[in-house]
Amino acid sequence: MSPRQVPAQPAPAWLSELRFDAQGLIPAIAQDAHTGTVLMMAWMNAEAVQETVRTGRAVYFSRSRQRLWRKGEESGHVQQVHDIRLDCDGDVLLLKITQVGGIACHTGRERCFYRSLERTRPDPAWVAQDPVLKDPQAIYGSGHTHP
């Protein structure tokens, strides 16, 4: 073994209780620890879960970028993790967090779940219910595009 190679650490026992999907991912729901508002849903792989536990800041796996996504790495809107819950089947995580800056969504809103289906119309449609708190271009710059 060369000096640069570090022996692989065995996975912690608690990690083996998580049921990752065929792509090695598990859904993670971010919920405001104080209000109970569901802010967003993202995916985590084992590395993201372990870094989240180690640092106390939410880390996800970006499927579009195929890499770890440290929430707030571009926007500054980090998530401080207070509690991590595992559902009864072991296949969904719930992160109780404090959303720094009050914006969890890349659209500049408090939460990603800002649209509701207006079902009383003859032709139902999705209607934005929550205001934009900050222009996404002011957060990410004019060249930013989100998949």
Secondary structure per residue as TSV (DSSP state, phi and psi in degrees):
chain	resnum	aa	ss	phi	psi
A	1	M	-	360.0	130.6
A	2	S	-	-76.6	161.3
A	3	P	T	-60.2	-26.7
A	4	R	T	-77.2	-23.2
A	5	Q	-	-81.0	131.3
A	6	V	-	-107.5	131.1
A	7	P	-	-60.7	139.6
A	8	A	-	-63.7	133.1
A	9	Q	-	-83.4	138.3
A	10	P	-	-65.2	146.5
A	11	A	-	-64.7	141.8
A	12	P	-	-63.6	150.9
A	13	A	G	-58.3	-39.0
A	14	W	G	-62.9	-30.0
A	15	L	G	-68.9	-30.4
A	16	S	G	-69.2	-13.3
A	17	E	G	-83.1	-9.2
A	18	L	S	-84.0	137.3
A	19	R	-	-103.3	98.0
A	20	F	-	-80.2	152.7
A	21	D	-	-78.3	-174.7
A	22	A	T	-62.1	-24.0
A	23	Q	T	-90.3	3.2
A	24	G	S	80.4	25.3
A	25	L	-	-119.9	156.6
A	26	I	E	-136.0	136.2
A	27	P	E	-71.0	144.1
A	28	A	E	-131.4	125.4
A	29	I	E	-100.9	128.1
A	30	A	E	-98.7	122.8
A	31	Q	E	-123.3	136.0
A	32	D	E	-61.5	123.7
A	33	A	T	-65.7	-23.6
A	34	H	T	-98.9	-39.6
A	35	T	T	-98.2	-20.5
A	36	G	-	83.7	0.0
A	37	T	-	-65.7	130.7
A	38	V	E	-78.0	119.4
A	39	L	E	-94.0	-40.5
A	40	M	E	-167.7	169.4
A	41	M	E	-131.7	138.4
A	42	A	E	-147.6	179.1
A	43	W	E	-108.6	148.9
A	44	M	E	-130.2	143.0
A	45	N	-	-103.3	179.5
A	46	A	H	-59.5	-39.2
A	47	E	H	-64.5	-41.9
A	48	A	H	-63.5	-42.0
A	49	V	H	-62.7	-46.4
A	50	Q	H	-64.7	-39.3
A	51	E	H	-68.5	-36.9
A	52	T	H	-60.9	-45.8
A	53	V	H	-63.1	-44.0
A	54	R	H	-67.4	-40.7
A	55	T	H	-97.6	-22.0
A	56	G	S	77.6	10.6
A	57	R	B	-120.5	140.2
A	58	A	-	-66.6	129.8
A	59	V	E	-128.2	130.8
A	60	Y	E	-120.1	176.9
A	61	F	E	-113.1	120.2
A	62	S	E	-83.2	114.8
A	63	R	T	-69.0	-33.6
A	64	S	T	-72.1	-36.4
A	65	R	T	-93.1	-14.5
A	66	Q	T	56.3	47.3
A	67	R	E	-158.6	168.3
A	68	L	E	-64.1	143.9
A	69	W	E	-125.6	107.9
A	70	R	E	-84.2	106.3
A	71	K	T	-50.8	124.6
A	72	G	T	93.8	1.9
A	73	E	T	-62.6	-28.9
A	74	E	T	-103.4	-39.6
A	75	S	T	-89.3	-23.3
A	76	G	S	84.9	-3.3
A	77	H	-	-88.4	70.9
A	78	V	-	-74.6	161.8
A	79	Q	E	-116.7	119.2
A	80	Q	E	-88.5	122.5
A	81	V	E	-92.0	125.0
A	82	H	E	-100.6	-32.4
A	83	D	E	-154.3	145.2
A	84	I	E	-124.9	124.5
A	85	R	E	-114.0	147.9
A	86	L	E	-116.1	132.7
A	87	D	-	-72.5	172.7
A	88	C	T	-61.9	-29.3
A	89	D	T	-89.8	-7.7
A	90	G	S	76.3	16.2
A	91	D	-	-120.6	12.9
A	92	V	-	-145.1	135.4
A	93	L	E	-104.9	146.6
A	94	L	E	-120.9	118.6
A	95	L	E	-102.7	120.8
A	96	K	E	-92.9	117.8
A	97	I	E	-132.3	165.4
A	98	T	E	-108.8	123.9
A	99	Q	E	-89.4	106.5
A	100	V	G	-67.1	129.2
A	101	G	G	86.1	-8.7
A	102	G	G	73.4	8.6
A	103	I	-	-124.1	117.1
A	104	A	-	-102.5	-23.0
A	105	C	S	-96.8	143.0
A	106	H	T	-67.7	-9.2
A	107	T	T	-84.6	-1.4
A	108	G	S	88.8	14.5
A	109	R	S	-102.6	164.7
A	110	E	S	-58.9	-40.7
A	111	R	-	-139.4	159.7
A	112	C	S	-76.5	-25.5
A	113	F	-	-89.2	67.0
A	114	Y	-	-102.7	-4.8
A	115	R	E	-109.5	143.3
A	116	S	E	-126.5	152.6
A	117	L	E	-83.6	115.9
A	118	E	E	-79.1	101.4
A	119	R	-	-94.0	-8.7
A	120	T	S	-82.6	-10.8
A	121	R	S	-80.6	155.6
A	122	P	S	-60.5	-32.4
A	123	D	S	-121.2	92.7
A	124	P	-	-52.0	146.3
A	125	A	E	-148.1	153.2
A	126	W	E	-78.8	130.1
A	127	V	E	-125.8	129.4
A	128	A	E	-67.6	129.6
A	129	Q	-	-108.9	-23.4
A	130	D	S	-109.9	142.2
A	131	P	-	-77.0	155.5
A	132	V	-	-75.5	123.4
A	133	L	S	-86.8	-28.5
A	134	K	S	-152.5	134.6
A	135	D	-	-59.7	127.2
A	136	P	H	-55.8	-32.4
A	137	Q	H	-65.7	-31.4
A	138	A	H	-72.3	-26.1
A	139	I	H	-83.0	-49.0
A	140	Y	H	-107.4	-14.2
A	141	G	-	97.8	161.1
A	142	S	T	-72.1	-21.5
A	143	G	T	-86.3	-1.9
A	144	H	-	-77.0	131.8
A	145	T	-	-126.2	144.9
A	146	H	-	-115.3	134.6
A	147	P	-	-62.3	360.0
